[in-house]
Amino acid sequence: MTIEAHGLGKAYRKHFSSASRIMDFANYLLRGRRSPRFFETNNVLRDIDLSVRRGRSLGIIGENGSGKSTLLKMVASIISPSCGSLEVNGRVASIIELGAGFNAEDTGLQNINSYLTMYAIPSAAFPEKIAQIIKFSGLGEKIGAPVKTYSSGMVVRLAFAIIAHLDADILLVDEALAVGDAVFSQKCIRFIKAFKQRGTILFVSHDLNALQSFCDEVIWLHEGAVRARGPARPVCEAYLEFTLSADYPEVAQQHAAGTKELTSTLTSVTELAQNGPAAAVEISGGPDLTRGFGGSKAEVVDVALRSVAGDAQRNLLNGGETVELVIRVRANADISEPIIGFLVKNPRGVEIFGENTLHDMKSGAFHLEAGSLYETVFSFKFPVLPSGDYTVSVAVADGDFFQHRQLVWRHDVLVLRVVSERFRYGLIGLSDTTVSIHRNDISADQDEAEVG
């Protein structure tokens, strides 16, 4: 196992007064032990049994004060356990408080050197690591400026870039996924997903959707103890029901009592309809085709998202309207079974929707000829999305549904900034909806029957 804990616990002493602290310390010097006469013990964590193997990700949920961050800090050797055993096999990197360990007076480059030294990276590997970190962060020449001159976004970029290149075996993440702008955030999420294939992740978050996306298992900490552990979805659902019951006890009472089926007459009261577009979609700039891999046999030369109505070149669309996503590809070699497609991800890196050319062809299969330029147009009704920055990635492959090879993949070629007019639940909203409201009329004889 990469992480193994048995009976793990952490307790803190709370002295009754300053005098009690001094007397307790004197007693320790004289007798070599602490006396409970001078303090009370606060058990932050108790009886934690934990085992996480390589290639697995464990989510940790719980209310504030339940011991989540304390557990991560013990795994990171920031604090020591009060009891029990903890074995951690491998190098640990922490994404807990990004940039908290930087020396603000030093330059970004000096801080990189300090971190590489602290994590015992061989000095011979410094030049390559430094180049990789600077490229990942995107800071360029700013790396030579003092960190105190950096914006908060630049600090986050540098901190995450360093953590991503420490050759760690275990990654600890504590509410630190919303980093930087949309493109950099997607880069960080791709790193975490790739890290999961070779390392171990402990992930603390209050975002239950993110936990279910990233984690194989979830433990629920309650008042310092493990209340539940299992697959992500059922544990998250149990925790959500618990938190709702705590805030709204009447919901739990109604759930326990059940509901009665009533026969009634519905009287129409009113109907509601949406007024105009529910979300605005801004296309930020032109396509950026620099990120990704491949391109020798097929090359993506342009990507555009446009409306089919009015000005086709406008960069502001509406959720619910029909749009066209255009992908222009140049074939540098003959491709017998091409697949061209796109994928839209939300700010957390969750794949929201996408499409490709794996459809029944009306005029038979097609192929790409070397030296020719092709334009693929996807026409669809753009969904209504919650506010946030979304990214579009595009790809070209060769093969069929069951077996194909990626020829070129371009990450985050477009950034779509969505501003919703009202808050929405879930990942995708509905467009062109109407709502009808009716009054539930229960007959008098039914009421009397229920009373009797």
C-alpha angles and dihedrals in degrees: 000000000000093000122024125173131173125185089345116180142167124199133176128205119232110197118213093229143344089268090053090053091053093046091048091051091048090049089052092051093049101039104019095237142083123249121220088212089083103044148017123236123238111199106208093174130014138178096357113174112186139165125175123172130205116285094027130109122211122198121207121203134172143121122290109287095024093118103259098132091039090059092051092049091053091051088049090050090239090125131018127238119253092214142356128040132288125187120187117183113196143022114307126214119188127211093185110114104008112217095004091123097050122118102230093205093056124079122253089255092053091050090051090054091049093053094046090051093046091052091049096243108171111259090231088065094052099095094051093043093048092051091049093048094049091048093047093048094047090216095130113175091359087078087082094057124091114268090235087070093055124104117238089257092054091050090052091048093052094044095050092044090055093047090049092058103045094098090238125177096200126042122199115198122186114181092311108123099100094080128152126326126333097273095046091044090055089049090054093048091050089052092052092048091049091046090056090064092063107019146036125266131199108192125191117190145139088215102099092187091056091048092053090048097050107026134078092194136013131205121203114215117202122180091340098310134093107260097176140358131185145089112352100248103053093042092049091048091050091049092048091051090049094051092047091049090051093052097037110031091174089066091057091047092051090047091052094046094048126214132279123231112235130189108223146157120246120220117194113243105172145321128234128206134180116260108222127316118352095206137023119219117204118194106216109219128306127317120293107212098175100093124079138035143280128036106148098105098026130018129200105221102173143004125191137174114204142164120250090215128067119340106015092198099055116121097213118079134173127238108249097029124115114260139174125228109202122198117187116199131185115208112219091180137019110280113194101190108023123184117194120185151144138222130203119207131191124229091277093054094253112149104242102177142330144164140206141184096266093119136118105278116227092209100033132268120327134211137195121245121214113260095020129118119224132192121205116194121197112195117195144135107269109235125238107255134189117255116284145086116294128187133214121215124187134198145180122210137174121226138037138295094281101040127019141141125227111239098179134359124185118193123214098349091163131031116209117197110202123198113187120203092221136017116274133196123225130016101292130031129211125252130209092019126161126197125208121199121201134181115237107228114194115195120244095239089055090053091050091048091053091048091049 
